[in-house]
Amino acid sequence: MRGPELVRLLPEILGRTYGTGGGTPLAAMFETMATLLDPADRRLKDLDAWFDPYRAPDGMLPYLAAWVDLGWLPTRAETQGEGLTTERLRSLVAQAPGLAAARGTGAGLQRFLAIALDQPDIRVVDTDPEKPFHVVVELPKAAEGERRLAEVIVRNEKPVHLTHEVRVT
């Protein structure tokens, strides 16, 4: 925003004092104000990017995750390499409404794990008649290195009355 643009926002008497050619102390003050407001104007111009999980700065992502109740997820920055990557966290935050709608179901848990581990072949099995309140999550061999992350996710996303087991098949 430049000085003349600022003048339009002020009372008419100040606009007349500003003049048309500049060079007055008031014109210098408006140019200084415009210079001070430039960083804020630039940031506000791209404000929508701060709330888009795919375009938000990395530092904003934990706040977005907390807003959609995913702040409990461990990230690689916090766990020295055993948590979620930034890209996977972005995907989970973007798909949080659909995941929340399916929370507590086998399909919801399977979808959550598929996004978080980037493994589409995860199976959630709950058909053991011996243990009616038990769920088994079967990870493919490719996801063996992410078993601890899968444990954390299953513990937090399954219904509280269920016991669980994570296996690598």
C-alpha angles and dihedrals in degrees: 000000000000130000097265090051090053091050091060088061094055131075116286095249090062090048091056090048091052089062129198102271100047119215093119124115089248091054090051090050091051092049089051091049090050091052091051092049096049097087091050091047091051092049093047091050089064097034094123090063090064090064098042108091092213095051103030118112113261091249091059095051097082089054092050090048091051091050091059094042096258097111090110093068113110116234128204091248090059099041105038094251106326100095137069122309117238091251093054092047089051090053093048092050091048092051096039096112093056092042091051091051091055096040114134094028129103091238091051092051091047092051092046091051093045090057096040095047096031089232118126094188098072116129129202111203123188104160102106106127090196091062109032095177097046129102126198121203114201115202122195117246089255090065096051092109090057097052094113091052089049089052091054092048095047092047091054101037104042121087109275095239093060127089116216146201129195116209133180111223 
